[in-house]
Amino acid sequence: MRYFSDTRRRALEDKALKGSTDQGNRGGATAGKNLDGFAALIAGAIKKVGSAGLEIHLFKQLVVLPGYFRPAKQWDVVAVHKGRLLAAIELKSLGGPSYGNNANNRCEEALGSGVDFRTAQREGAFGIGAAPFLGFMILVQDDAKSSNPPKMERVSPHFSIYPEFKTASYQRRMAILCEKMVQEVIYDCAAAISSPLPLKSRDAGKFQDLSEHNTFRHLLVKLTAHIQTEVSLG
């Protein structure tokens, strides 16, 4: 969390010095390196349960996997063992001030990537019988706008929205997204967490899970158990 906060802050400062600014906090969010700390942590957890032949990739050219509805997709962490795909992880963040548009974008990205991956898997893109672990994590900025229910200005004029969304904050919406994606077997585990950003010194690495059923610990435990099983069998 400290790495995320510091990297985002430096990105905003660099853009300001260069005279290049994005709307709101977008300058920090578009830097591309903010979530590298999480990727390294996940890679470290995989490495601890791995064995000879296990490859863990974090670099752009090595985390690209074939898709079904598009040629390819770049993930954040990819694990391969003896030419067999074992896991792919997607990491995202959601910050203000435009939570509405950003939340919709994150939802569409997560669903699109997950469905594309599962369809490619079904069609044999990762090898016959391949059953890779697919994981997702989203970090939501914890502030008043994300933690309080927004005004429902764009309610469907023809049909009722699902009741769980009617009073849901953006933090809760991301938790619901993760819960439903796991329920629909799009992802094996999808974790939503939040943290006050930018982090103050007193916050250290403070964060909280937004779903009791899909925590960041759940993601790590399920992922490493899958890796350990696959490596031992293969």
MIZA-922082 format. One record per residue (C-alpha): residue number from 1; residue in one letter; x, z, y. Coordinates in steps of 0.001 Angstrom, whole numbers, plus 524288, in hexadecimal, padded with zeros to 5 digits. Example, Ala and Ser with C-alpha at 12.3 -4.5 7.8 and 13.67 -1.06 7.14 Angstrom:
% residues 2
<sese num="1" residu="A" u="8300C" w="81E78" v="7EE6C"/>
<sese num="2" residu="S" u="83566" w="81BE4" v="7FBDC"/>
//
This chain:
% residues 234
<sese num="1" residu="M" u="80000" w="80000" v="80000"/>
<sese num="2" residu="R" u="80B0D" w="80317" v="80972"/>
<sese num="3" residu="Y" u="81159" w="7F60D" v="8062D"/>
<sese num="4" residu="F" u="80480" w="7EEFA" v="808DD"/>
<sese num="5" residu="S" u="80293" w="7F5E2" v="815D8"/>
<sese num="6" residu="D" u="8109A" w="7F41C" v="81A74"/>
<sese num="7" residu="T" u="8110D" w="7E5CC" v="8168F"/>
<sese num="8" residu="R" u="80451" w="7E2DE" v="81D85"/>
<sese num="9" residu="R" u="808CD" w="7EA07" v="829BD"/>
<sese num="10" residu="R" u="815AD" w="7E295" v="82A0C"/>
<sese num="11" residu="A" u="80E8D" w="7D5A8" v="8283C"/>
<sese num="12" residu="L" u="805E4" w="7D895" v="833EB"/>
<sese num="13" residu="E" u="811AA" w="7DC77" v="83C19"/>
<sese num="14" residu="D" u="81912" w="7D013" v="8384D"/>
<sese num="15" residu="K" u="80D98" w="7C765" v="83BC5"/>
<sese num="16" residu="A" u="80C0A" w="7CE53" v="848D7"/>
<sese num="17" residu="L" u="81A81" w="7CC5E" v="84C00"/>
<sese num="18" residu="K" u="8196B" w="7BDEB" v="848B5"/>
<sese num="19" residu="G" u="80D3E" w="7BC95" v="850FB"/>
<sese num="20" residu="S" u="80521" w="7B90F" v="844F9"/>
<sese num="21" residu="T" u="7F93C" w="7C1A7" v="842ED"/>
<sese num="22" residu="D" u="7ED9B" w="7C0DD" v="839D3"/>
<sese num="23" residu="Q" u="7E03F" w="7C673" v="83C78"/>
<sese num="24" residu="G" u="7DF6A" w="7D52A" v="83A7D"/>
<sese num="25" residu="N" u="7E86C" w="7D9C6" v="82F95"/>
<sese num="26" residu="R" u="7E908" w="7CC7E" v="82913"/>
<sese num="27" residu="G" u="7F742" w="7CAD0" v="82CF7"/>
<sese num="28" residu="G" u="7FB0E" w="7D5D1" v="823F4"/>
<sese num="29" residu="A" u="7F20B" w="7D16E" v="8191A"/>
<sese num="30" residu="T" u="7F72E" w="7C380" v="818F7"/>
<sese num="31" residu="A" u="80577" w="7C74D" v="817B2"/>
<sese num="32" residu="G" u="804C1" w="7C5C1" v="808E5"/>
<sese num="33" residu="K" u="80DB1" w="7D103" v="80516"/>
<sese num="34" residu="N" u="804EC" w="7DCCA" v="8073A"/>
<sese num="35" residu="L" u="8011E" w="7DECE" v="7F903"/>
<sese num="36" residu="D" u="80E9B" w="7DCA0" v="7F330"/>
<sese num="37" residu="G" u="81009" w="7EB4B" v="7F141"/>
<sese num="38" residu="F" u="80425" w="7EB75" v="7E859"/>
<sese num="39" residu="A" u="8092A" w="7DF8E" v="7E101"/>
<sese num="40" residu="A" u="8163A" w="7E64A" v="7DEBB"/>
<sese num="41" residu="L" u="80F7F" w="7F2C9" v="7DA3D"/>
<sese num="42" residu="I" u="80715" w="7EB4A" v="7D07E"/>
<sese num="43" residu="A" u="812D2" w="7E396" v="7CBA8"/>
<sese num="44" residu="G" u="81A31" w="7F04C" v="7C9A4"/>
<sese num="45" residu="A" u="80F0F" w="7F5F4" v="7C196"/>
<sese num="46" residu="I" u="80EC7" w="7E9BD" v="7B904"/>
<sese num="47" residu="K" u="81D83" w="7EA21" v="7B733"/>
<sese num="48" residu="K" u="81CFC" w="7F81D" v="7B216"/>
<sese num="49" residu="V" u="81467" w="7F436" v="7A685"/>
<sese num="50" residu="G" u="81A77" w="7E6E1" v="7A429"/>
<sese num="51" residu="S" u="824FE" w="7E24F" v="79ADD"/>
<sese num="52" residu="A" u="82E64" w="7D712" v="798FB"/>
<sese num="53" residu="G" u="82856" w="7CA1D" v="79C81"/>
<sese num="54" residu="L" u="81EF2" w="7CF9C" v="7A6A8"/>
<sese num="55" residu="E" u="81FBF" w="7C85C" v="7B3A0"/>
<sese num="56" residu="I" u="819E9" w="7CE3C" v="7C002"/>
<sese num="57" residu="H" u="818AE" w="7C4DC" v="7CB66"/>
<sese num="58" residu="L" u="8164B" w="7C7D7" v="7D9C1"/>
<sese num="59" residu="F" u="81BDB" w="7BBFC" v="7E0B9"/>
<sese num="60" residu="K" u="81354" w="7B0DC" v="7E580"/>
<sese num="61" residu="Q" u="8186D" w="7A5F7" v="7DCE2"/>
<sese num="62" residu="L" u="81757" w="7AE7F" v="7D0AD"/>
<sese num="63" residu="V" u="809A0" w="7B42E" v="7D290"/>
<sese num="64" residu="V" u="80249" w="7A742" v="7D2ED"/>
<sese num="65" residu="L" u="7F8C3" w="7A55B" v="7C7A7"/>
<sese num="66" residu="P" u="7EFFF" w="799B7" v="7C479"/>
<sese num="67" residu="G" u="7E1CF" w="79A13" v="7C875"/>
<sese num="68" residu="Y" u="7D5DA" w="792FE" v="7C37A"/>
<sese num="69" residu="F" u="7CE79" w="78FA4" v="7CFF8"/>
<sese num="70" residu="R" u="7DB2F" w="78DBD" v="7D782"/>
<sese num="71" residu="P" u="7E8E6" w="789CF" v="7D343"/>
<sese num="72" residu="A" u="7EF46" w="79722" v="7D482"/>
<sese num="73" residu="K" u="7EE73" w="7A4BA" v="7DA71"/>
<sese num="74" residu="Q" u="7F93A" w="7ADB5" v="7DF4E"/>
<sese num="75" residu="W" u="7F7B5" w="7BBC6" v="7DA9F"/>
<sese num="76" residu="D" u="7FF3A" w="7C7D7" v="7DEFA"/>
<sese num="77" residu="V" u="80458" w="7CCD1" v="7D1FA"/>
<sese num="78" residu="V" u="80582" w="7C4F6" v="7C573"/>
<sese num="79" residu="A" u="80A5F" w="7CA0B" v="7B84F"/>
<sese num="80" residu="V" u="80E82" w="7C0D5" v="7AD5D"/>
<sese num="81" residu="H" u="813BB" w="7C415" v="79FCD"/>
<sese num="82" residu="K" u="81A40" w="7B9BF" v="7977A"/>
<sese num="83" residu="G" u="81309" w="7AED8" v="79E5A"/>
<sese num="84" residu="R" u="805DB" w="7B5C5" v="79DB2"/>
<sese num="85" residu="L" u="7FE84" w="7BA58" v="7A9C6"/>
<sese num="86" residu="L" u="7FBC4" w="7C8F1" v="7A90E"/>
<sese num="87" residu="A" u="7F6C8" w="7CC50" v="7B6AB"/>
<sese num="88" residu="A" u="7F3DC" w="7C778" v="7C44E"/>
<sese num="89" residu="I" u="7F10A" w="7D05B" v="7CFE3"/>
<sese num="90" residu="E" u="7EAF7" w="7CD32" v="7DD1D"/>
<sese num="91" residu="L" u="7ED53" w="7D616" v="7E8F0"/>
<sese num="92" residu="K" u="7E54D" w="7D566" v="7F570"/>
<sese num="93" residu="S" u="7E2F8" w="7DD48" v="801C3"/>
<sese num="94" residu="L" u="7D756" w="7DE65" v="80AF4"/>
<sese num="95" residu="G" u="7D8A6" w="7E2A6" v="8190C"/>
<sese num="96" residu="G" u="7D17F" w="7E1ED" v="825E8"/>
<sese num="97" residu="P" u="7CCAA" w="7DF0C" v="82F96"/>
<sese num="98" residu="S" u="7C4C6" w="7D3F7" v="8293A"/>
<sese num="99" residu="Y" u="7C0FE" w="7DB1C" v="81CD9"/>
<sese num="100" residu="G" u="7B4E9" w="7D2DC" v="81A39"/>
<sese num="101" residu="N" u="7BBC3" w="7C5B1" v="81975"/>
<sese num="102" residu="N" u="7C7C8" w="7CB51" v="812EF"/>
<sese num="103" residu="A" u="7BFC8" w="7D263" v="8088A"/>
<sese num="104" residu="N" u="7B861" w="7C5F7" v="80537"/>
<sese num="105" residu="N" u="7C528" w="7BE71" v="8043E"/>
<sese num="106" residu="R" u="7CB19" w="7C89A" v="7FB3D"/>
<sese num="107" residu="C" u="7BEFE" w="7C875" v="7F2A1"/>
<sese num="108" residu="E" u="7BF28" w="7B9A5" v="7F173"/>
<sese num="109" residu="E" u="7CDC7" w="7B953" v="7EECE"/>
<sese num="110" residu="A" u="7CD25" w="7C3B4" v="7E431"/>
<sese num="111" residu="L" u="7C18B" w="7BD8E" v="7DD4A"/>
<sese num="112" residu="G" u="7C6DA" w="7AFC6" v="7DE67"/>
<sese num="113" residu="S" u="7D440" w="7B363" v="7D946"/>
<sese num="114" residu="G" u="7CEB3" w="7BB85" v="7CE34"/>
<sese num="115" residu="V" u="7C4F5" w="7B155" v="7C984"/>
<sese num="116" residu="D" u="7CF25" w="7A690" v="7CAAA"/>
<sese num="117" residu="F" u="7D8D5" w="7AE8F" v="7C2A2"/>
<sese num="118" residu="R" u="7CF0F" w="7B22B" v="7B7FC"/>
<sese num="119" residu="T" u="7CA6C" w="7A41E" v="7B6C1"/>
<sese num="120" residu="A" u="7D86D" w="79F3E" v="7B5AF"/>
<sese num="121" residu="Q" u="7DACD" w="7A9B5" v="7AB63"/>
<sese num="122" residu="R" u="7CED5" w="7A576" v="7A3C0"/>
<sese num="123" residu="E" u="7D36A" w="79766" v="7A430"/>
<sese num="124" residu="G" u="7E0BA" w="79AF4" v="79EA2"/>
<sese num="125" residu="A" u="7E927" w="799FA" v="7AAE3"/>
<sese num="126" residu="F" u="7F0E8" w="7A609" v="7A6EF"/>
<sese num="127" residu="G" u="7F1F4" w="7A2FA" v="79883"/>
<sese num="128" residu="I" u="7E8C4" w="7A3A8" v="78CE5"/>
<sese num="129" residu="G" u="7E365" w="7B147" v="78B27"/>
<sese num="130" residu="A" u="7E9B7" w="7B656" v="797A5"/>
<sese num="131" residu="A" u="7E2E1" w="7C266" v="79D23"/>
<sese num="132" residu="P" u="7EA92" w="7C61A" v="7A958"/>
<sese num="133" residu="F" u="7E75B" w="7D218" v="7B183"/>
<sese num="134" residu="L" u="7E1AA" w="7CE46" v="7BEAD"/>
<sese num="135" residu="G" u="7E27F" w="7D897" v="7C947"/>
<sese num="136" residu="F" u="7DE52" w="7D99C" v="7D77B"/>
<sese num="137" residu="M" u="7E0D1" w="7E388" v="7E22C"/>
<sese num="138" residu="I" u="7DBF6" w="7E3F2" v="7F024"/>
<sese num="139" residu="L" u="7E0A8" w="7ED43" v="7FAAD"/>
<sese num="140" residu="V" u="7D6AC" w="7EFE2" v="80576"/>
<sese num="141" residu="Q" u="7DA71" w="7F540" v="812B5"/>
<sese num="142" residu="D" u="7D3D4" w="8027D" v="81427"/>
<sese num="143" residu="D" u="7CD84" w="803C7" v="82184"/>
<sese num="144" residu="A" u="7C010" w="805D4" v="8277E"/>
<sese num="145" residu="K" u="7BC40" w="7F781" v="8263E"/>
<sese num="146" residu="S" u="7BF91" w="7F696" v="817D9"/>
<sese num="147" residu="S" u="7BA5B" w="803E5" v="813C7"/>
<sese num="148" residu="N" u="7AD1D" w="8036C" v="81AA0"/>
<sese num="149" residu="P" u="7A1FA" w="7FA4A" v="81696"/>
<sese num="150" residu="P" u="7A197" w="7EE5A" v="81F8D"/>
<sese num="151" residu="K" u="7953C" w="7E94B" v="825C5"/>
<sese num="152" residu="M" u="78E75" w="7DFF5" v="81C80"/>
<sese num="153" residu="E" u="78CAE" w="7D4B1" v="825FB"/>
<sese num="154" residu="R" u="78D94" w="7C9A6" v="81C2D"/>
<sese num="155" residu="V" u="7839D" w="7CDD0" v="811FE"/>
<sese num="156" residu="S" u="77E0D" w="7C2E0" v="809B8"/>
<sese num="157" residu="P" u="7711C" w="7BE61" v="80FA4"/>
<sese num="158" residu="H" u="76BD0" w="7B9E5" v="8027C"/>
<sese num="159" residu="F" u="76FFF" w="7C3E1" v="7F852"/>
<sese num="160" residu="S" u="77415" w="7D20C" v="7F806"/>
<sese num="161" residu="I" u="78258" w="7D57D" v="7F683"/>
<sese num="162" residu="Y" u="7862B" w="7DECF" v="7EBAE"/>
<sese num="163" residu="P" u="78333" w="7ECDE" v="7EFC1"/>
<sese num="164" residu="E" u="7911E" w="7F1B9" v="7ED9A"/>
<sese num="165" residu="F" u="795A6" w="7E947" v="7F8F7"/>
<sese num="166" residu="K" u="78B70" w="7ED77" v="802EB"/>
<sese num="167" residu="T" u="79287" w="7F9A0" v="8079F"/>
<sese num="168" residu="A" u="7A012" w="7F690" v="80254"/>
<sese num="169" residu="S" u="7ABF5" w="7F737" v="80B24"/>
<sese num="170" residu="Y" u="7B673" w="7ECCF" v="809E6"/>
<sese num="171" residu="Q" u="7BE63" w="7F657" v="801D8"/>
<sese num="172" residu="R" u="7B2E4" w="7F854" v="7F8AF"/>
<sese num="173" residu="R" u="7B065" w="7E9A8" v="7F814"/>
<sese num="174" residu="M" u="7BE34" w="7E75D" v="7F347"/>
<sese num="175" residu="A" u="7BC57" w="7F1FC" v="7E907"/>
<sese num="176" residu="I" u="7AFA0" w="7EB8D" v="7E498"/>
<sese num="177" residu="L" u="7B68B" w="7DE67" v="7E3EE"/>
<sese num="178" residu="C" u="7C10A" w="7E415" v="7DB25"/>
<sese num="179" residu="E" u="7B75F" w="7EB2F" v="7D27A"/>
<sese num="180" residu="K" u="7AF13" w="7DF1A" v="7D086"/>
<sese num="181" residu="M" u="7BA97" w="7D619" v="7CDF7"/>
<sese num="182" residu="V" u="7BEE1" w="7DF20" v="7C2F9"/>
<sese num="183" residu="Q" u="7B0E5" w="7E058" v="7BDFE"/>
<sese num="184" residu="E" u="7AFE9" w="7D18E" v="7BD71"/>
<sese num="185" residu="V" u="7BD1B" w="7D0D1" v="7B660"/>
<sese num="186" residu="I" u="7C32B" w="7C890" v="7C110"/>
<sese num="187" residu="Y" u="7CE41" w="7D25E" v="7C290"/>
<sese num="188" residu="D" u="7D2FA" w="7DC5A" v="7B8B2"/>
<sese num="189" residu="C" u="7D4A9" w="7E633" v="7C39F"/>
<sese num="190" residu="A" u="7D22C" w="7E526" v="7D234"/>
<sese num="191" residu="A" u="7D5ED" w="7F05F" v="7DB20"/>
<sese num="192" residu="A" u="7D1A7" w="7F2D5" v="7E919"/>
<sese num="193" residu="I" u="7D933" w="7FCAB" v="7F131"/>
<sese num="194" residu="S" u="7D97F" w="80066" v="7FF97"/>
<sese num="195" residu="S" u="7E351" w="8064C" v="808D6"/>
<sese num="196" residu="P" u="7E3DC" w="80955" v="81763"/>
<sese num="197" residu="L" u="7EBDD" w="7FE70" v="81D7F"/>
<sese num="198" residu="P" u="7F537" w="7FE71" v="823EA"/>
<sese num="199" residu="L" u="7FA1B" w="80A75" v="81CBC"/>
<sese num="200" residu="K" u="7FE92" w="815F3" v="824E0"/>
<sese num="201" residu="S" u="80A1A" w="81E0F" v="8208F"/>
<sese num="202" residu="R" u="80113" w="828FD" v="81C38"/>
<sese num="203" residu="D" u="7F9B1" w="81FA3" v="8134A"/>
<sese num="204" residu="A" u="805B4" w="81CAA" v="80AEC"/>
<sese num="205" residu="G" u="80086" w="81393" v="80033"/>
<sese num="206" residu="K" u="7F273" w="81802" v="80153"/>
<sese num="207" residu="F" u="7E7C8" w="80FDF" v="7FAF2"/>
<sese num="208" residu="Q" u="7DAF2" w="811E7" v="7F3C4"/>
<sese num="209" residu="D" u="7D42C" w="80AC3" v="7E8C1"/>
<sese num="210" residu="L" u="7C70B" w="804E8" v="7EC82"/>
<sese num="211" residu="S" u="7C18C" w="8042B" v="7DEB5"/>
<sese num="212" residu="E" u="7C286" w="80EEC" v="7D4A4"/>
<sese num="213" residu="H" u="7C187" w="804E4" v="7C9BB"/>
<sese num="214" residu="N" u="7CC0F" w="7FB8F" v="7CE92"/>
<sese num="215" residu="T" u="7D714" w="80358" v="7D4A9"/>
<sese num="216" residu="F" u="7E4E0" w="7FEDE" v="7D739"/>
<sese num="217" residu="R" u="7E914" w="807B6" v="7CC08"/>
<sese num="218" residu="H" u="7DF1F" w="800EB" v="7C329"/>
<sese num="219" residu="L" u="7E55D" w="7F3F3" v="7C6CD"/>
<sese num="220" residu="L" u="7F313" w="7F889" v="7C36C"/>
<sese num="221" residu="V" u="7EF27" w="7FF6C" v="7B6C8"/>
<sese num="222" residu="K" u="7E6EB" w="7F41E" v="7B1A3"/>
<sese num="223" residu="L" u="7F12B" w="7EA17" v="7B57B"/>
<sese num="224" residu="T" u="7FC97" w="7F11E" v="7AF28"/>
<sese num="225" residu="A" u="7F4B4" w="7F40E" v="7A2DA"/>
<sese num="226" residu="H" u="7F18E" w="7E593" v="7A1A3"/>
<sese num="227" residu="I" u="7FFBA" w="7E1A4" v="7A3C5"/>
<sese num="228" residu="Q" u="804A0" w="7EB94" v="799EC"/>
<sese num="229" residu="T" u="7FAF9" w="7E70D" v="78F9F"/>
<sese num="230" residu="E" u="7FDA8" w="7D898" v="79199"/>
<sese num="231" residu="V" u="80C5C" w="7DA4D" v="79178"/>
<sese num="232" residu="S" u="80C09" w="7E28D" v="78522"/>
<sese num="233" residu="L" u="803D6" w="7D84E" v="77E1C"/>
<sese num="234" residu="G" u="80B42" w="7CCA6" v="78318"/>
//
